[in-house]
Amino acid sequence: MSSTVQRPIAITMGDAAGIGPEIIAKAFIHSPQETHGCFVVGDAATMRRAVALVHGGSVPYPVAQIASPAELAQVPGRCMPVLQVDTAMGPVPYGQISAQAGAFAGRCIVWAAQAALRGEVAALVTAPIHKESLHAAGPPYDRFPGHTEMLQWQAALHKGCSPEALPVRMMLSNPELRVVLVSIHLALARALQAVTRERVLETIEITHHALQRMLGRDPLIAVAGLNPHAGEGGLFGTEEVDTIAPAVAAARAAGIQASGPYAPDTVFMRARDGQPEGFDVVVAMYHDQGLIPVKYLGVEQGVNSTLGLPFVRTSPDHGTAFDIAGTGRADPASLLAALSAARQARG
């Protein structure tokens, strides 16, 4: 692809039994400006089913099958380009766990990650997958709790290193708040064990470098404590004194504008957009500590970004919504926010 042409954004289809295909179809049909320069990595027949579900016009909305990202330039406007991954998958029932859907979703993710690593696409936006379906698909997909770990695995293979040598972090954001997690998909007991000085410092460093690129300046990073009231000087736990504060001090010594640890029951309010502290992001110690406040503020504009990858990856901040899949009621707002964030991050 010519260097003078901006590389496209790939949107993976997600689990065919969920709302992923539906929100993608709605985005292409109703928001053509936002989806310009994008194509779907998935199954053409599944996307045609999604278009039929949501398109109320008398003129059918066309789905054009492409064989490579380079062919996107030849696809006419008001048309959904779909890169067919492998052979057609066949229909799956809406709202049901399916090994077939899980395996196909996994193949779409791998194809899109490899295209991004080859430089064929500028960014990757992933529609939701269902973790039980992914596990039911068997090897190699049952090794991964979700997108983040699978993308890390692909990037590590590309670089010829172990996944541990390519640390990544999850950032959840909406117009009011950004949160980066020290640990992602771990049981709570294991997540608490993952709060080490090295891992907290690594998270702060990854957050600093990623937001520095996004914002064009050094970000102000607030670091949450682990215990109630950030431990109250050791009265309610010593992790803040022994682990988190030393990590913050090491980050500051390296020139990073990090501060804390702050009481986790108030730091998210202090970091909301427009608050006088002016924090750009909160580093949270584990999954639910960080995701509950972001999702409480509304998943409609929520975006999940993976920091530390050698390519841009964003995703809607919701799941497959099996309970409403196939009803035509799914809202594409979070997908559109993920597309906007991907465009901003790719430059």
Steps between C-alpha positions, in 0.01 A plus 500: 500500500635840407646702785299800377172315570394482862483139609154368586354395834403136540188414703480139615150354489500356852281208606238438231244396763527837676435863411837563331381457139186705577681803643750488212215494248328793673826696503554454125137568406432799725848652553676484162744779581618326816547166319668644190838332452397195704434139407363199688712193569247222520241302309309657213185290551486587870535869420225478238275344765582791732425754227165334432424519873560875535451652155148628447547657158331380183837485321725223637822617664785325314776292657812479284745217556868596473812282501749747648507842670642649179169426322314739729585788267291336222187454715230761424351718770186400694621143504645275772836342406551158662823305484394136514713307749535138386185336363148610587418404858132415459216645711505470880203566732490838669566514871655156545852388589650345188839341442454576130449871567784506753747341260404732215528805724846381605611461140379852421703642789814315394463610136447864596788503749736356241385758243567777753843357578579492126401865477202438270253672734544807718285384790289214621151537651362179648131421539410297812581132539354253747762343723309174547463460124869573455583234760261252337687545172797311641871554418650747458215734596415337833836620632386861509259676736425763234616734225781663696693182567449367146629822344798500737576141390490594132722805551750293697512234226564775246784644706645158583469544875289363784170673588653590835767701316227709333291633790162649414231671703128564463373858500129572532385849416199718436469878455535548879759250622793282397611199706795263443513165682801341671344155444227398260317166497612340825307359793500756780737300722753480217443864406599609850819296470574681172529835680880507510733797482627387161156449349360828634804689368473324163133601478581863577774498233276342233224748584740795480638406157159417351326818619800710408440394138123546522503839674818646354626585850597333827187367673414553865461152649312429824580164661229332708571319823399141561353509850223713654618860539825398326597304810494792747877487542503124549198465731290323233779333304859572405492468122485876455809555718701199385405474133293776339668811643851373407378436144359854478828640636701307240275629224539858619878456514481402131319825416145361490227720648345235724364551850333292770401256626160660550200355682326282240151607609565863398778506239266429209280795589811718522608388153170565320522751218484857628614430856761745635770235544521465124594131502501344151478138614476276806716189540276248680629195680261236362221444248182588688657783701554686174214380282210559737540881508555522123196287421287677759560823306351326196605229258337680207816701431741255665814386318743220584857562373798267528817689593846361424422329168696597188169599336184687599217288640169625637170334578149583622466492878229232506458131432308284256160574664357158418173603667418749224695349207286468190237750618637803316517700826879518546653849519813564288608809701787327680629352172493845341689639801758222457538594133550864593761406762682281247515783248634736766762252616623412148556871424 
